[in-house]
Amino acid sequence: MTDMMRDILSVSAVLGALSSIFGVIFAVYRWYLKQEKRDRDIVRMKEENALICYGLEACLDGLEQLGANHSVPVAKDKLNKYLNQQAHK
């Protein structure tokens, strides 16, 4: 083998190693971005669920005030108990 062929093989080996390293770094970065997005989505869903629970509590309260006393007070008590337990976690 000539010196030029050895140099070409050395350069190609270095380029291959560098591209592998950058590929791993890029994959880790993409994973990190995906985790960040997932965390933001979870926070958003928790906020939405809290708003839905408070709206449901208002609806149950309104039904109770209108005289719907069959299972409305039980559901309202269970919802309030659940919300209080979650608030203290």
C-alpha positions in Angstrom: 0.0 0.0 0.0 1.2 3.4 -0.7 1.3 6.3 1.7 -1.6 8.0 -0.1 -3.9 5.0 0.3 -3.0 4.7 4.0 -3.8 8.4 4.4 -7.2 8.0 2.6 -8.0 5.0 4.8 -7.0 6.9 7.9 -9.1 10.0 7.0 -12.1 7.8 6.2 -11.8 6.0 9.5 -11.6 9.3 11.4 -14.6 10.6 9.5 -16.6 7.4 10.2 -15.8 7.6 13.9 -16.7 11.3 14.0 -20.0 10.7 12.2 -20.8 7.9 14.6 -20.1 10.1 17.6 -22.2 13.0 16.2 -25.0 10.5 15.5 -25.1 9.4 19.1 -25.0 13.0 20.4 -27.8 13.9 18.0 -29.9 10.9 19.1 -29.4 11.8 22.8 -30.4 15.5 22.1 -33.5 14.3 20.3 -34.4 12.1 23.2 -33.9 15.0 25.6 -36.2 17.2 23.5 -38.8 14.5 23.5 -38.7 14.2 27.3 -39.1 18.0 27.6 -42.1 17.9 25.4 -43.6 15.0 27.3 -43.1 16.9 30.6 -44.8 20.0 29.2 -47.7 17.9 28.0 -48.1 16.3 31.4 -48.2 19.7 33.1 -50.8 21.0 30.6 -53.0 17.9 31.1 -52.8 18.3 34.9 -54.0 21.9 34.5 -56.8 20.9 32.2 -57.9 18.1 34.5 -58.0 20.4 37.5 -60.1 22.8 35.5 -62.5 20.0 34.5 -62.8 18.8 38.1 -63.6 22.3 39.4 -66.2 22.7 36.6 -67.7 19.3 37.5 -67.8 20.4 41.1 -69.7 23.6 40.2 -72.2 21.6 38.1 -72.8 19.1 40.9 -73.3 22.0 43.3 -75.8 23.6 41.0 -77.7 20.3 40.6 -77.7 19.9 44.4 -79.1 23.4 44.8 -81.8 22.6 42.2 -82.9 19.6 44.3 -81.3 16.7 42.4 -80.5 14.8 45.7 -80.4 11.2 44.6 -76.7 10.5 43.8 -75.5 14.1 43.4 -74.5 14.7 47.0 -72.6 11.4 47.1 -70.7 12.2 43.8 -70.0 15.7 45.0 -68.6 14.5 48.4 -66.4 11.9 46.6 -65.1 14.5 44.2 -64.4 16.9 47.0 -62.6 14.2 49.0 -60.6 13.2 45.9 -59.6 16.8 45.2 -58.5 17.4 48.8 -56.5 14.2 48.8 -54.7 15.2 45.6 -54.1 18.7 46.9 -52.2 17.3 49.9 -49.9 15.0 48.0 
